[in-house]
Amino acid sequence: MALKITVIGTGYLGATHAAAMAELGFEVLGLDIDPAKIAMLERGETPMYEPGLEELLRAHVAGFEGASGRLRFTTSWEELADFGDVHFVCVNTPQKHGEYACDMSYVESAVESLAPLLRRPALVVGKSTVPVGSAARLAKRLVQLAPAGEDVELAWNPEFLREGFAVQDTLHPDRIVIGVDGGRAEELLREVYAKPVAEGSPFVVADFPTAELVKTSANSFLATKISFINAMAEVCEAAGGDVVKLAEAIGHDERIGKKFLRAGIGFGGGCLPKDIRAFMARAGELGADQALTFLREVDSINMRRRGHMVELTREAVGGSFLGTRVAVLGATFKPDSDDVRDSPALNVAGQIHLQGGQVTVYDPKGMENARRVFPTLGYADSALEAVRGADVVLHLTEWREFRELDPAALAEVVATPRILDGRNALDPELWRKAGWTYRALGRPQA
């Protein structure tokens, strides 16, 4: 008999996972406590922008032409427990307010709500990023609360989604990691992921602690690599070097690789910053805090880039933002997303605004979310309108639309053709030929 799958939490991770499981051929029931979000998903709409996700939803939610009907949504825990054989927990684990530590309340609430309703054998699979040691504790709690007792097992299956590529990453993952503690968990998850594994996705079986550590370790390594090249940008500026050429040269070393060696204003979003901070906090609780002290400098370098961009902008406009018009291209923390959580671009825009600059922002997808965070900033409907009358233009999110802009057309509407490339993603020669003063982080000014 085919497995039936449930997904608890229908945010970015949950909505994507639910649609992907339906695409893989399973009957899927998604749960959220927010009726408005459930109604949106049933209309084939998503609460966030993610390329390809709405199309995938409409391929499987009943009511759309040609839809499989394999994907449904509910607010009922009882319906969820009765329906599912494998329950994926995909709720948020944000940073605690005022602390580095991870807020586990949503995960714990999901377990407390589901477990008492599990009257037959079931597998609960955590996908949320949690502090190491959480899975063992939650596994015991499940057995205590579930009427089915030890027939309810837990596994940990960390997610590795990249915003902008989440559908691809779920259907064709570059690896599948599961943490298990015996029982049928491995067998069931091999059945769930049979298609990706048959296509060649590696299937890594580990214990609970190792599986929990994989996501935070991967994000810490990535954050370290980004902050390393940004630190080199600081040295290049002091020494008169070119960080782009430096990155190209060291990237040819196969031990280092070329990816994520583009210097800029740093990383943001809902994962990297809070994950490395939670990792440091948990290491301290385990008595291994010295092992991760380097992550404090990684975090410091990253945050310093934002302030440096503000200072370069102030310098460009003559030392004061008062009476200046600043155009900001980009509000999201990365392209192909509408996510502005801990966005370096929006942070820079906000700092300049608070220091007296008249800031106008344009982003292809993040305008609505940006307005919620910084309603006092100015917003434009296009890049051309954003730069109109500007004394300086800041390129802060590397959308393809911005790389394809016509510098000559923009030069006709700005007050001063001056651009600061906070992502080292534009072609300096193209902009300079169009009459712009171009400057990028870690590169010579001429």
N, C-alpha and C positions, 0 to 999 in steps of 0.2 A: 504493500500500500504506500502511495507517495506521501512524503513528508508534507506537513502543513506548517507554514512559517509565520511567526508574528514579529512585528517590529515595534518596540516601545520607544516613543519619542519620534516625532516626524519633522524635526528641524532639518538642517543641512545634511547631516549624516543619515538620519533615519529615513527621510523621504527618498534619498538616493538609494539607500540599501533596499528599501521596500520595492521600489520600481525595478531595481536590478534583479532581485530574487524572482519577481514575476517574469522578467525577461528570460531568466534561466529555466522557467517552466514550472515553478512552484505556485501553489495557491497561497496568497499572502494576505494577512490582516494587519493593518497598521493602527496603532493607538496613540492618541494624544489627549491630554486633559483640556485642551483648548478647542471648543466646538467650532470656532471661527476658522481655525487652521484646518480642521477636518473638512469643513464645508468647502474650503478653497481647494484642497487636494482632490475632493470628489468632483470638482469642476475641471480638473486637469490643470490647475494652476499651482504654482509654487510660492512659498513665502520668501524665497530668495531667488536671485538670478544665478542660474547654473546652465551653461550651454548643453542642450540636448535633453535636459531632465523633463521639461514639460512634454516634449514629444514622446519620451519613454512612458510617462504617466498615462498619456492618452492612448497609448498602444495597449494598455492593460486595465485601465479603470472602466468599469461597465458604463455604457451610455454613449460611448464614442464609436463612430463607424469603424468596423473592423477590429474593435478592441477585443482582447482575449477574455476580459472579465475576471482575470485571476487576481486582481488587486482590489481590496476593499479597505475601508477605514471605519473606526469606531471610537467611542469614548468609554466603552464598557469594559472594565477589567474582567468581569465574569464571562463575557462573550470571548474575550481574548484567551483566557485560561482554558475554556472548553474547546476552542478551535485548534490551538497550536500544539505541535510536537516539539518544535524548536523555537525558543523565544529570544530574540536579539534585543539587548538593552542598548539603546543608542541615544541616551539623554546627555545633556550638557554637563561638563565638569569645569566650571569657571574658576578663576582665582578668587580666593576669599577676600572680602573687602578689607583693606588695610593690612593684608598679610600676603606672604608668598605662597602659602599652602593652598592646596586644591580643595574646592568645596564639593564634598561627596554627597550632599543632601539629596540631589536629584536621583542619583544611582541608588542610594539607600531607600528612598521613598518608593522607587520602582520595585525593588525587591520586597519591601514590606507590603506593598499593595498586591503583588502577583502571588507570592509564595503561599499565603493561606488558601488560595483558590485552586492550587495544583493537586488534584485528587487522583491523577494517574501519572505514569512515568513521563518525564519531560526533561529537556535539556535547556538550561538558561545560559545564554552566551553574551558575555559582556564585550562590547566594542568600544565603549568610552575609554578615554585616557585617564587612568587612575594611579594613585601612589602605589608603589610596590608593596605587597602585603595585603592589599584590599581583597583580592580574589579568594584567598584562603579563609579570610574572615566571613566574606559573603557566602561562601559555600556552606559553612557551618550554619549560618543563619537560615539559609534556604531549607536545610534538612530539619531544623528546629521548627520552622513555621509551616511547612508544607504537609498536608494530610498524607501525601504519598511518601513522606519521609525520605529515606535514602534512595528511592527511585527517582528523585529529582536531583540531577547533577548540574554542575557548573563548569563552563569552559571560558577561557579568555581569548578573544580573537581581535587584536588591536586593528584599528583602521589606519590606512595610509593615504587617505584621499588628498589630492591637490585641488584646491578650488580652481575652477576653470577646466578641470580634467576629471571630475569626480565620477561621471558615468563610465568613462573609459577605465578608470582605475578600479572600479568595482567589478565590471564585467571581464576585464582583462588585467588582473592585478600582477605587479611585478614580483610579488611573493604573498603567500598566505601563511600567517603565523597563528598557531593555536597553542594555548596553555591548558593542559589537562591534568587530571589526577586520577587516572585509571577509568574504569567503567566503559560505557558505550560512547563517550563524548567524541573520541577520535573517529570512530566508525560513522557516527551521524554527520560530523562535519565533513568528512570525505565525501559523503553522499551529497551534501549541500553544495560543495564546491567541485563536484565531479567534472563539470564542463570546463572551467578554467584550468583545472589540473591536467585534463586531457589535452588542452591547447599548449601546455608547457609551463604553466605557472608553478614555481616551486612551492611545496607544501612542507612547512617546517613545524615539527611537533616538539614542544618544550614543556617544562613545568610551569606552574603559575608565576613564580617570581620572574623568570626569564622572559616570558611572554609580556608581562606588564612592563618590563624594562625596555623592550624593543622600541616602542614608539618614542618614549622620552629620550632614549639614547640616540635614535636616528635624528630627532629634532635638535638635540644638543649638538650633534656633529655638524648638521647643516647650519645652525646658527653660528657655530664657531668658524666655519668656512667663510660665511658672509662677513662676520665681524673681522676676520683676519684680513680680507682684501680691503675692507674699509679702513683698518688700521694702516695698511700699506699706502692707502690713498693719503692719509695724514702725513706719512713720511715723505711721499712723493711731493706733496705740496711744499713741505719744508725744504726739500732738497732740489726741487725743480725737475723732478722726474715725471713720467707719464704712466699712471696706474693701468691704463688700458693696454699699453704695450707690455708692461710688467706681467699682467694677468695672462696675456697671450703667450708670453714666453714660458711662464711656469706651468701653464695649462697643458703644454705639450708633453709634460712629464706624466706618464700614464699612472703613476702613483698618486698624483694630485688631481688631474683631470680638469677640463675646461668649465664644467657647469658650476654655476653660482659663484663665479669669480668676477662679477660685474660690480664695481664699486658704486655706491650711491648713498641714499639717505637711510638705508637700513631696512630691516624686516619689521613686520607688524602682523596684524591679523589676530584671529582668535585662538591660535595654537602655539606658535613658536615662543612668543614672549611669556605666556602664562605657563607653558609646559616646562621651560628651563627653570623658571622660578619655583614651580612646584617640585621639580626634581631636586633642586638645592635644598628646599625645605625638608623633603623626605629623607635625603641623605643625612641631614643634621639630626633628625629623629632617630636614625639608625646608628648614629655615632660615626658616620663616614663623611662628615661634612668637608674634611680637608680634600677628599677626592674630587670635589666639584667646585672648589674655590675659584678655579679658572673661569667658571661660567659667570661669576660676578663681573669679571672684566669684559667678557663677551657681551653681557647685557649693558654694561657701562659704555662700551664702544658704540653699540647700536643706538643707545639713547643720545649719545654725544653728537651723532651725525645730524640729528634733527636741529639741534642748537647751532651747529656749524652752518647749516643751510640758511638759517635765519640770519646769522652774522654776515655771510657772504652777500645775502640780499640787501641787508642794511648798508654794507660797504658799497654795493653797486649803485644805490640811490643816493649816495652822498653822506651817509652817516646817520640819517634819521628817517623814520617811516612817516612822520607827520606830513600830511599833505600829498603823499605819494599814492599812486594807483598800482596795485600789484595783481597781475593775472596768474592764477594757479591752474595748470592743466593736470587734472587728476585729483580724485578724492578717495578712491578705494585703496586698500593696502597693496593690491596687485591687480593686473589687468584680468579681463574675462570674469569679473566678479562684481557684485554690488556691495561687498562687505567692507565697512569702514571701521570695524573694530580695531582699536589701537593702530590706526592708519598713520604712518609717518607723514604722508601728504597732507592729510587734514590737520594733523598736529602742527605742522609748519605753518599752514594757512592760518590756523587759530592763533598761534603765537604772534605772527606778524600783525594780525588784526588787533590783538590785545595791546600791542605796542604802538598803535596809532595808524597803521596802514589801512588803506581802503582796498579790501581784498575781494576779487571776483573769481569764483570757482566754476570750472566746467568739468564734468566727467560723463562718459558715455552711458554708464549704468548706475552710478552711485549717488545721484543727485538727491533723491528722496531720503535716503538714509543719512546723507551728509547734513541735510537741512534739520533733521531731528537732533543731531549732535551739536551742530553749530548754526542755529537759526539766524544769528546776527551777521553771518557772512553774506556777501553778495553772490548770486548765482546767475549764470547765463545759460542760454539754450544751445550754444554752440561754442566751439573754440574761437571762431572769428569774433563773436560778440564778447567773449570773456576778455580778449586782449585789446579790444577797442579802447583807445586812450590810455593804455597802460604804460607806466614808466619802466617796468621790468616784467618779464614773463618767466614763470617757473614751471619746468616740466618735471612733475613729481610722481606720475604713475605711467608705466611704459605701455600704454595702449597702442595697438597698431594704428589706430586713427591718428594719433599724434605723430607717429613716425612718418606718416604719409601726408602730413600737412604741407601746404605750399608756403614756404617762408616769404616769398615775394608778396603774396596776397596778404599775409599777416602784417608785413612791414608797412603796407599802405594805411593801416588803421591804428597802429600803436602810436603813442606819443614819442617813444624812444625805442628803436629796434635793439633790445638788449635781452638776451635769454640766458638763464642758468639751468643747465641740464642736471637735475638731481638724480638721474638714473643712467647717465652715460649711454643713452640709447639712440640719440639723434646723430645725424651726420654733420660734424662740425663744418666741413668744407661747403656743403650745400647751404647752410645757414649763413656762413660768412660771405659767400658769393652773392647772397641776396641782400647784403648790407647789414647783417646783424653782428653785434658784439656777442660772441658765444663763449661761455665759460662752463666747465664741468668739474665735478669734484675729483681732485687728484690728478688733474691734467694741466699742462702749461697753458697760460692764458692766450698766447699768440698762436 
